[in-house]
Amino acid sequence: MQGSIVKTVETVKKARAAYKFIVLLGSPAYVVLIIIAVLIAFVVLLTMLPFLLFAEEGSLNHTGAVSSSWGPVQLDADGSNYQWPVPSITRITSYFGIRNIGDGAEAHGGIDIADGATNTELQPIYAIAAGTVTIAGTLSTYGQAIYIDHGGGLVSIYGHLDTRMDVKPGSIVNKGQRIGRIGAGKVGRSTGPHLHFEVRVNNKRVNPLDYVQPIIQVSNEISYRPLNLLLANRYLVSKKSALADRSILAAIDQAGKAQNVDPMLLLAITGQEQSFVPITKKHADLIVKNPWNVFGCWCSGKGATLSTEQSALIAAKTIVKLSQDRPINRNAIEWLSAKDNPRGYYAEHNGWWIGVSKFYQVLLNLKE
Ligand SMILES: [Zn+2]
């Protein structure tokens, strides 16, 4: 009898608990919990996004607008790069594509180059390539503009200029020739002094960053120094590294030189990422082709299709890209993997930069 009472009490307790749970399911508190869970998932996804996107070339830029380009893809007729139109300014304040102005979205047919009023007003601008000036004067929304026809359907356009120009319609210009200056204050339909720069191909607007890109300098402490092949090789041999190879080291030096990045830093990253690829390691012959894990990993996808030369160059370009916008009080290597770096980060792991810095110091201190 007593047992059955206890059982009944327990059953009632269970029923109450179940009832409470059912009430909770339908209550606003449960809805709030679901919303919080969804929000948390959303925040986690957003935080992870730059890392996930790292697998895609050129996608590190937070604007997404330059995702189609990683270094200019179009070259001048003689195979050289086109000239960046404003050497004194590397900052792009608005990218090619859709942007929001006021309440409506509109297409931005070019890029805007500016760096605050004082550093922008009256800065000289230069022809990106040789050509013939077709327009040089007042032009509705641009205020003053210059159009240069480079032949082959290629036209470059420079808008919001100062009224005093160095060229007139019909002028033949050389690549890198000064053509005018950025206007002071508001010129045409603009919110402040800037160069609006456009490239058209057969009268169609294209992303100017496929043609020109500013030369961005990495911090002096990690900029290019010729690699001491002998020292580097000797160290790598001591690490039983698959990178201990004259032609591989020459390729790493070349990649560093091309991007003005210290090849020793590139090696330090292989130390952190792959312990310098010991020859005893499984798949060392494959890892050595991409010891920087560009495109996420040496093991799969695009990252598995590269040569050492290619992956070294992409790693160097990544360093240049991530070096931008570094606050002066931040360590140059730490900034490469900082979660608040607006260009993305090299590695997810917080200790990454400490490991890289450690290997870098060891390599810099190698003695004859
Ligand atoms: Zn513009």
Boltz pocket constraint, residues with backbone or C-beta under 6 A from the ligand:
constraints:
  - pocket:
      binder: B
      contacts: [[A, 94], [A, 108], [A, 110], [A, 111], [A, 112], [A, 195], [A, 196], [A, 197]]
      max_distance: 6.0
